[in-house]
């Protein structure tokens, strides 16, 4: 039997749908078979997840190990398909034969184990132990292939826990390694549609952006997203950095970013990487102000520990974000913040993740004239663009935020009285419809969609318009390698991924009417009636309720002193920075001739710690909160250094050269060039380069500062500014 399969192995295409498209037959599969399949499938999913983690740890130069890891990923998926076909063989008599045709016997490392699995699973005996024997043979083959890739990284056979994964993320290769992000095996996707995503994620495509991005993390390590893999998309902090450098952004927001964000569903307020990633919580701990809503009362103590020290800079509302009142509650909370009230189109970022009412809240805020620069909204990514689907009925409300244990892995909620489940989350198309023509899709982050306001989005060109909405959905979710597997934290043995093959929805050959019919049939068979709707909810005008409780205020004020010397928990050592600035000015005014040496050493130290793709935008945000004038002083010193040509092509100061050179291009949207000098600056950005970027930051910082603070502070802002005067080489000497 194995020799026959070998002759036809490697056949391309989409040879089977599993579970088969016969829901009545699928429903008749015995519970014992189902439980066995669910257990083995979970083990294979776990191995898939671990192989993806391993792939991120492999050094760039070890191409052979990466290729082995990719082959291991394909092996896990093929084993899952054979297992599925074996489970439902009475519903599809050709299923097992078609599934084993996918085994690439000429490539596998453990050929004998693969041949045995093929022989066992294609032996159509009717004894009761057949499925168990097939499952065991599949597991032996898949596990053997796994350890070929894993032996240098995971010598133990114990599964990797989520906590261990978070800790080991620090081993991930930096994004500058430049190799591709893996995707779902293209030949196992309908019409090989994931081949396009593979080309996009590959470093070899002429149209490709950086295949794997860095993000919010400090240090030379890649950021990981909700799937716990290296980010396959532009991270939130880098996104705002690029937006701020746009021409139209400069015209509409001359003061720069407001550094104010809103979090609808803040959880415990912790900034973490991996599955629990919350971009706004990460903004908050970096110095952003804003408002956070959280309906789960049990999380309130942890929320206060995480964010209470930033009150009233951050307003904490331990209550549900309700559609009828969200606009006015948010306006009230904004008014309670110190300083100027941020206008509704100045909010940098609104994140919505309440496990149900997400799109309803976007609709309510849109009606209330809130126009953030960026929307970050949790969606149900199963449904392709073109299918506008809304959750509805009694499953919506406060309970959707608090009953986390009821959530299923397939973006649904477990039923109480029957086998059908309730839909959770709106589709991508529903979100696009409610956001309206003012916004366009930037990308899909697995189960989240990120939308940009069109009037300031040109800084993301030509990258933004290089892919269609459908392709962005494929890249972000459908062709993601773990889109249809249960992750380590998910032990749901009744997952919809085990009941239905969602791959068929991504077939590019499907007409919209055919896709809609498939979706309707799925909903009818598996989703509880009344928990979804193809119609958008009626628009409810914002209203103010006289019964609303007063806004709570917790903790102490988070306002810092202008000299940045009273607190011990600052991220940066501002007093040391201040002493260095004073030393720099002393060298300049004394006329000793060593000012260039001092300045060069000072900026090289800064540049060694900052990178425009990661720590530089974080530095600006943290400085705006901790020590605005200190941040200005650092930027002025760096621009002073930038104005000389001494840093260019200077091997003595490599960090300065790399840092300033990066400012000549719209990082991280284009790869680092082999030639260090950027060519013609992009038309969509404001003038680039270290002089321009640093000056824009300085100008915005001065506009946000009042003259009294500038005069009272110890920070020598005006003295540093005078150093960049046209005649700075001749005056002032002997400055006191």
N, C-alpha and C positions, 0 to 999 in steps of 0.2 A: 504493500500500500504506500509506504513512504517513497518508493522509487517513482510511482505514478504521480504523486504530488510534486516531487522534485521536478518532474518534467514540465509542470505548469506553474511552478512557484514563481513569484515575482509578477504575476499578472496585475495590471494596474486597473484603476477604476473604483467603483463603489459597488462591490458585488452583492452585498447583503444589507438588509436593515434588521437590526436586532436590538430589542425585542421586535418580532415581526409585526407588520401593520394589520394585525387581526386581534383587536382587543378582547373579543369574546373568548378566543382560544387562549390568549395569554392569561386571562383571568382564571382559566381552569387548571393551570399548572399547580401541582400539589404543593402544600405548604412545606413539606420536608425538602423537596427539590429547591424551593425558593430560598429557604433558610441557608442551605448549603451554598447555593450560588452567591447569596449576599455576603457570606463570611469570606469566601475565597476572593470575590470581587473586591472586598474591603482590603484584603491583604495585597492584592495587585495594585490597588489605588495607592496604598501606602508606599509601595516600592516605586511607583511612578513619582510620587512627591519627593522621595529621597533621592532618586536619580537626578531630578531637576535641581535639587540643592547641590548635589555633587558637581553637576555640570558647571554651576556658578563658582565652584572652588578650584576648578582645574586651571592651571596657568595657561596663558595665551599660547605659549610655544608648544604645549603638549597636545597637538592636534589629534594624535592617535587616541588618547584617552577620551577626548571630547566626542570623537566619532563613535567610540564604544558606548559611551553614555547615551548618545542619541539612538543607537541601535537597541540599547536596553529599553529605552522609552517606547520604541516601536514594538518591542517584544511584549511589554506589559499590556499594551493596547490590543495587540493581536490575541494574546491569551485571554483577555476579557471578552473579545468577540467570539472566540471559539467556545468559551465557557457559556456565554449567552446562547449561542446557537445550539449547544448541546442541551441546555435547559429547556429550550422551546422547540426541540426537533420535531415534535408531533404537529407543531404549527407551521413548520417550514422544513420539509423533508430534504431540501437541498442546502439548508443553512450551514451544517457542519462542513460539508464538502467545499462550499464557497469560502468559508472562514479559513480552513486550513490551507487553501490556495494562497493565502496572504503570507504564509511563513517563508521568509527569505533563506532557505536552507543553505544557499551558497555563501551567505554572509554570517550566519549565527556562529557564536563561539562554542556552544555546546550542542553540536549537531546530533549526537546520539540521543541526548535527552529530548531534543525537538522531534526527532523521528519517532521516538517511543510515544510521545504525546499525540502525534498525528495518528499513529497506528491504533492506539487505545481509543481515541475519541471518534475515529471513523469506523470502528468495529460496531456494527449496529445490533449488538445483542440486546435482548429484552430483559435481562436479569436486573433485579432491583438495585444492584450495586454498580451498575454501569456508569452512572453519572459521578458517583463518588470516585471510582477508579480513574475516570477521565479528569476530574478535578485535581486529583492527587498528581497525576502525570503532568498536567499543565503547570501546577505549582512547582513541581520539581524542576521543570525546564526553565520557567520564568525566574525562579529564585537562583538557579545556577547562572543564568545570564546576568542577573543583578549583581552577584558577587564578583563577576569579572570586572565590572565597572567600579564596584564599591570597595574592593579589598584594600586599596590604599587610603581610604577615607573613613570607612566604617567597618572595622575589623569584627565588631560584634554583630550578631544577628538580631538583636533587640530592636523593635521599632523606635523611631525617633519621635519624641514628644514635641509638642508645640513650644514648650519652654526651652528645650534643648535647641530647637531650631532658631529661636530668637537669639540665644546666646552665641550660637555658631555662625550667625549671619556676619559676624565681624571677620570671618575668614573669606568672605566673598571677594572675588576679584574686582578691582576698581573698573569703572566704566571705560576708562581710557584704554583698557586692554583691547577694545575694538572688535571683539568677535561677536557673532550673532546671538540673538535670543532664540531659543528653541520654540517650535510651534507644534501643534497637533500634526501627526504624520500626514503629509499631504496626500499620499496615495490611499489613505483611509478616509479621506474627506470626499464629499460628493463632487464629482467632476474635478477632483484634485484642486478644489478651490483654494485650499490653504497654501498652495504653492506661491500664490501672490503675496500672502503674508510672510512666507519664508523669505522671499526676495526682498520684501520691505525691511524685515528684521536683519537681513544679511548686510555685512559690511561691503559686499561686492557690487551692490546695485548703484548705478549712477544717480538714481533718484532718491537714494536712501538717506535719511537723516541718521544721527547717531543711533545705533541699534539698541543700545542699553544706556539709560541715563543715570547720572548721579542724582542726588536729591538733597533732602534737608539735613542729612547727617554730617557732623564734623569729621574731619580726618579723611584719610585716603581709603575710603571704603564706600561701596555702592549702597544706595538706599534701596530698601525692599518695600513692596506695596502690600495690598490686602491679600494677595496670593502667596506672600512670603518669598517671592522671587525678585531678582533684580528688576528694577522698574523698566518696563517696556514702553514707557510714556514719559512725557515731560513732567517732572515733579512740581508740586504746587509753588514752592518757594522760587524755583527757577522760572516757572511760568510768569509769576509776577515781575521778576527781574527783567524778563524779555519785554513784557508789556510796557513797562515803565520807560523802555528805550525807544518806543514807537513815536513817529512824528505826530500822529493825531493825538496820542496820549499826552504828549507834551503840550499840545495846543489846548486840550480840554482840561487837563489836570496839571497846571504849571507847578503846583506844590508837591507833585509826585504822589506816591501811594499814600493813602490816608492811614494805613496800618491799623485798620479797624475791620473786624470780621464778625460774623454771626454764626453760631453753632446751634442748629435745631437738632438736638439729640447728642448732648455732650458726654454721656456716659459718666465715667469716673473722673474725667478731666485730664487723664494721663496722656502724655505724648509717648507713643511707642511705635516701633516698626513691626511689620508683619501683619497678621490677620486683624489685629486690633488697631491698625493705623487710623488716626483721625487727624487730617491735615490742620484743622483749625485749632485743636488742642496743642499741636506743635507750634502754630503761630503764637498762641497765647503765652507759652513758656518762653518764647523768644522775644517777647515784648509787645506783641500786638494787644490792642484793647478791643472791646466789643461786648457782645451779649451771648450768653449760653443758656439754653433751655434744656431741662432734663426732667422727664415725667416720673422716672423710677425713684421713688422716695428712699429706697434702700441704698441708693448710690449717693445720696446727698452728703453724708459725712466724708466719703472719699473725695467727692467733688470739692468740698471745702478745703480739704487738705491740699489738693492739687492746685486750686485756683483762688482760694480765699484770700491769699496774701496780695493778690492783684486788685482786689476790690478797693475803690469804686471804678478803677480803670476798666475792669471787667465787671459787668453786671451779671449776677447769677440768679436765674429764676428756676426754682425747684418746682416746676409745674409743666403740664403738657402744653405744647404749642397747638392751639386750637384754631381751626380754619376761620371761625367767625371773628376772632379777636386778635389774631397774630399780628396784624399790621399795626394796630394801636398799642398793643403791649410792647412791641419792638420799639415803636416811637417813644413811648414813655421811658423805656430802659435807656435808650440813647440819650434822652434829655437828662437823665440822672448821672451821666458820666461827666467827669470834670473837663474843663476846657470847652472849646467850641463844639457845637452840635454838628455832627457829620451829616451832610445832606444825603438824600436817599440814592443819589447816583454816585456818591463818593465811597460807599462801602466797597472794600476790595473783594470780599469773598463771602458768600453765603453757602454753608454746607447744610444739607437736609438729609437726615438719616433717622427716621422714626418708625421704620418697619411697617409702613402702611399708608399713611396720609402724605407721603412725600410730594407727589405731584399736586395734590390738593392744596398743600401749603405754598408751593410755588405759584399756583394760580392765585391764591389769596394775596400773596405779597406783590405779585405783578399788578393785580387790581389796585393795590394800595400804593402804586407808583414806585415801589422799590426796584432799583435797576443796578444791581451789583455789577462790578466788572467781571466777576466769575461766579457761575453757579456750579456747585459740586453736589450732585443729587444721586442718592441710591435708587436704582431701577431694578426691574426684573429683566435681566439681559437675555433670557431665553427667546424672546420674541424679536424677530428681525425688524429693521426699519420698514415702515409701510403698514405695520400692524399696530394700531393705537388701541391699547387695552388698559383699562383702569380697574383696580380693586374696588369693591363696593360692598354694601351690606353691613351686617352686624359685626363683621370681623375687623372693621375700622374703629379707630378711637384710641383712647389712652391705653387700653389693654394690649394693643399691638406693640407698645414700647416696653411693657413690663413683663410680659409672658414669653421670655426668650426661649424657654425650654420647649415651647410648642412649635418653634420654627423648624421646618424641614430643610434638608440640604438643597432641594430643588426649588427654592424660592416660593415656598408654599407653607401653609400651616396645617398641622395634622387635624383631621376631623375628630369629633367627639363620639358620634353615634354611628358613623358609617366609614367606609374605606376611602371615600373621596376627601380631598383636601381643599383648603381655602387658598385662593391666590393671594400672594403678598407682593406688593410693589407694582408700579405702573411700568408699561413698556417704554422703550427708548422713544418711539414715535409719539407717545402720549406726552412725554416731557417736552419734546421739540415743539409740539403743537401748542402747549400751554405757555411755553416761554415766548413763542411768537417770532416774528421776523426780525426782532432786534438782536437775536442771539443766533449763534451757529455752533455746531458741535466741533470741539477740539479733538477729543478722543474719548474712548471708553476705557475705564480702569476696572476691568473685570465686572463688578456689580455696581459700578458708579459711572455716571456720565458727567463730563466737564464741558460746560458751555461758556463761550466768550461773548461779550457785548461787541457787536459788529463794528460800531463806530470807533473802537480803539484796538481792533484785532489785527490791523495790517502789519504790526510788528512780527506776527507769526507767519507772514508770507515769505516765500512761496510754499512753505511747508504745510500751512493750514489748508490750502486748496489743492494739494497734490493728491489727495485721496477722496473718494466719495464717502457719503455717510455710511453706506453699506460696507465699504472696505474698512472704515474705522471701526465698525461694529465687529467685523471679522477679526481684525488685528487685536482688538482689545478684549474680546470675549470668545467668539465662536471658534477661532483657531488658536485660542490659548490652550496649552497642553493639559491643563487640569480643568477645563470647562465642564467636563462631564464625568469627573471622578469625585469621590467623596474625600475631603481633606482630612488631615490627621485628627482634627477636633470634632469630626462629624461621624457619629456611630449609628446613624439612622439606617436600619435594615429595610425600611419601607420607602426609601427614596424614590422619587419619580424617575430618577436616572436609571433605576433598575426596571421600571415599568415601560419606558418609552424611549425611542431612539430619536433624540432631537436633532441629529445630524441632518436628517432629511429636510429640515427647515432652511438649511443654508445652501441648498442646491441652487446654483445660479440659473439653471434651466427652468425653474418653476415660474410660471406666470403668477401674478399677484392673486388672481382668483383661485388658483390651485393652492397656493400657500395659505390663503384665508380659509379654504375648505379643510386643509390639514389641521390648522389651529383650532377651528371650530369643532372638529371631530375629537381632538385631544381634550379640549375643555369639557365637552359633553361626557366623555368617558371617565375622566380622572379628576376633574375639579368640581367642587360643590357648587351647585346652581345658586345664583344670587350673590356670589362672592366676586363677580367680575362683570364688567360692562364694556361694550365697544363704544359707548357714548360718554363724552366728557361730562362731569357733574355740572349742574347749573352754577353759574357765576353768582357768588354771594358778595354783595358790596361790603367793604369793611365797615364795621360799626364799633362804637364804644359802649361798653356796658357799665352802668353806674355801680354795679355790684362787684366790679373787679377789686381784688385786694390790693393794698399798696405794694409797691415794689420793695422786696427785701434788700437790705444792705448788710453784708457780713464783713467781719475782719477790719483791718486798719487800712488807711489810705496807702496806695502804692506809690505815691509821689516821691521822687528822689530830690535831694538837694542839688543846687546848681553846680556845686563843686565836686559832687560824686564821692564823698568821703565818709558818709555817715553809716553806710550799710556794709555788712561783712559778706553778703551772699551774692555780690556782683559776679557776673561771668568773667568780666575782664578786669584786670588790675589797673584801674584808672589812675591811681596815684603814681604808679610807676610810669605810665604813659605820660602823665603830666610832667613828671620830673625829666623825662627824655625830651619832651617838647621845650622845656625851659633850657635844657642843656644845648639843644639845637639852636635856639635863639641867641644864647650866650656866645656860641661859636660864631654865629653870623655877625653879631654886632661888634664883637671884639676885633674883627679884621685879622684873626690869626691865620686864616687861609685853610683851616681844616673843616670848614662848614660842609664841603662836598663829601668828605669822608664820613662825617657824623650823619649827614642826611642819607647817604647811600647805605650805611650800616643799619640805620633805623628802618628804612623802607624795605630793605632786604628781609629784616626780621618780620615785618608786617606781611610781606608777600609770601614768605614761607608758611605762614599760617592761614592765608586767605586764598581762595580760588573762586573765580567769578561764577562758577557753576554751583558752588556749595556755600562755602563759609563767607564769601563777600556779601551776598544778600542777607545772610543771617547776621553778619556783623552790623550791617546798616539797621536792621530791625532791632537787634538787642541794644545797640547804641542809642537809638531813638527813645527807648524806654529807660535804660539805665543812666545814660549820660549823653544827652544830645550834643552838648558842646564838646565833649571829649571825642565823639564820633566825627564832628566837624573838624576838629584839630587833626585827627588822623588823616582824613581825606585831603585837607589842605597840604599837609606835609607830603603826601603821596603825589599830589598834583605838582608841587614844587619840584619833586624829583622827576616827574614825568616830563616837565618842560625842558629839561636838559636832554641832550642826545647821548649822554654818557652811559645810559643803561642798555642801549641797543647793541646787539651782537657782542655783549660783554660776558665772557664765561665766568668772571669773578662774581657776578651777581645773577645767577641763573633763575632764581625765584622771581626776582623783579622783572626780568625780561619776559618770562613766561606769563606772569600776571598782567603786565601792561600789554603784551602782544595779544593776549586773549581778548582785550577790550576793543580790538580792531574788528571783531566779528561778532555776529549775533549768537554767541554761545548760549546754550548748548545745542542750537539748532543745526549747526554744521560741524562736521568732524574737524578735529585738529588737523591743520594742513601740514604736509611734509615740509613745505617752504613756510617759514615763520611769518613772512609778511603777507597780510591779507591783500587781495587785489581791490578792485573797485568796491567801495562800500555799498551795502544793499540800499535800494531806493526806498524800502519800506521803513527803514529805521531813521531815527534822528542821527545826527553826526556821531560816529563812533570814535573809538580811540580813548586813551587814558585821559587826555586833557578834557575832552567833551563829557565823558561819563562822570568823572570826578567833579567837574564844575557844575553839572546838573544837580548832583547830590548836594554840593555846597550851597548852591543857590536856593534849593528847596529847603534846606536846613535853616538858612538865615531867615527866609520868609516865615518859617514857623516859629522863630524865636523872637521874643520881645527885646527891645533895646535895653531895658532896665536889667534884665538877666545877663545880657552880654557884657554890660558895664560892671556889674557887681561880681561876676564870676572870676575865679583865679585863672580860668582858661584863657590863654593869650590869643584869642581869635583874631582880633584886629591886627596884632603884631605879626601873626603868621600870614595873614592876608597881604600885609604890606611887603612881605618877602617876595611876593610874586609881582610886585610893581615893576613897571618898565625900567625904572632906575634903581632897582633894588641892589645892584652891585656897588653903588656909590653912596647909598644912605640907608638907614641912619647908622652911624658908627657910634660906639660907646653908649648904646641905649641902656638906660638904668635897669 
